[in-house]
Amino acid sequence: MSGVLEQESLFLTDLGRRVRHARTVRGLSRKVLSQTSGLSERYIAQLEGGQGNVSIILLRRVANAMGVRLDDLITGNDALPDWPLVRDLLSRPARPRSPPPRRRCPAATGPRRAIARGWR
């Protein structure tokens, strides 16, 4: 029985570490996360400390407030701790490129067009 409790304790500790990492990488204080998630700062501190039993609904609120995926907090990826950020950046659509500027000089349009347009 103590093996199960030890595993649960390790899971909660790792979960808290992932929540703290996600919060600090995004530059959020506990106070800001508290305000955006609707949870108390004390609850967030307990969550990050791996204390108590966390509700999946409240953990979802924390994830949404930080803009992270819930599965990233639950499963984590210790081999690549920044993988969630990389994945999020790669999943964003690329900004559309502006078309190259049109050249409007006589050399680009030829001498006849330049004369017709009044360029000399």
C-alpha positions in Angstrom: 0.0 0.0 0.0 2.8 2.4 0.8 4.2 1.9 -2.8 0.9 3.2 -4.2 1.0 6.2 -1.9 4.6 6.9 -2.8 3.8 6.7 -6.6 0.9 9.2 -6.1 3.1 11.5 -4.1 5.7 11.4 -6.9 3.0 12.1 -9.5 1.7 15.1 -7.6 5.3 16.4 -7.1 6.0 16.1 -10.8 2.7 17.7 -11.7 3.5 20.6 -9.5 6.9 21.0 -11.0 5.4 21.0 -14.5 2.8 23.6 -13.5 5.5 25.8 -12.0 7.7 25.4 -15.1 4.8 26.4 -17.4 3.9 29.4 -15.3 7.5 30.7 -15.0 8.3 30.2 -18.7 5.3 32.3 -19.5 6.4 35.0 -17.1 3.3 34.7 -14.9 3.3 35.3 -11.2 1.1 33.2 -8.9 -1.0 36.3 -8.4 -1.7 36.7 -12.1 -2.4 33.0 -12.5 -4.7 33.2 -9.6 -6.6 36.0 -11.1 -6.9 34.5 -14.6 -7.8 31.0 -13.3 -10.1 32.1 -10.5 -8.2 30.0 -8.0 -6.5 31.2 -4.8 -2.8 31.8 -4.7 -2.6 29.4 -1.8 -4.2 26.6 -3.9 -1.7 27.3 -6.8 1.2 27.2 -4.3 -0.1 23.9 -2.9 -0.5 22.5 -6.4 3.1 23.6 -7.4 4.4 22.1 -4.1 2.7 18.7 -4.9 0.5 18.9 -1.8 -3.0 17.8 -1.5 -5.2 16.2 -4.1 -5.9 18.1 -7.3 -9.2 18.2 -9.0 -9.0 17.6 -12.8 -11.5 20.4 -13.3 -9.4 22.9 -11.3 -6.2 21.7 -13.1 -8.0 22.3 -16.4 -8.7 25.9 -15.3 -5.1 26.4 -14.5 -4.0 25.0 -17.9 -6.5 27.2 -19.7 -5.4 30.3 -17.7 -1.8 29.6 -18.8 -2.6 28.7 -22.4 -1.2 25.2 -22.1 -2.6 21.9 -22.9 -3.9 19.8 -20.0 -2.1 16.7 -21.2 1.2 18.6 -21.1 0.7 19.2 -17.4 -0.4 15.6 -16.6 2.0 13.6 -18.7 4.9 15.9 -19.1 7.9 15.2 -21.2 11.0 15.1 -19.0 13.3 14.3 -21.9 12.4 17.6 -23.7 11.0 20.0 -21.1 10.5 22.8 -23.7 8.7 20.5 -26.1 5.2 22.0 -25.3 6.5 25.5 -26.3 8.1 24.2 -29.4 5.0 22.3 -30.4 2.8 25.3 -29.8 5.1 27.5 -31.9 5.1 25.0 -34.8 1.3 24.6 -34.7 0.7 28.3 -35.2 0.0 29.2 -38.8 2.8 30.9 -40.5 2.4 34.6 -41.0 1.6 35.3 -44.7 4.4 36.7 -46.6 4.0 40.0 -48.3 4.4 39.9 -52.1 7.7 41.3 -53.3 7.4 45.0 -54.0 6.7 46.0 -57.5 9.5 47.8 -59.1 8.4 51.1 -60.6 11.4 52.5 -62.3 12.1 52.9 -66.0 14.7 50.2 -66.0 12.2 47.7 -64.9 9.4 48.6 -67.3 11.4 49.5 -70.4 12.1 52.9 -72.0 8.8 53.0 -74.0 6.6 52.6 -70.9 8.7 55.1 -69.1 8.1 57.7 -71.8 4.4 56.9 -71.9 4.1 57.4 -68.2 6.1 60.6 -68.3 9.4 59.2 -66.7 12.6 60.3 -68.2 
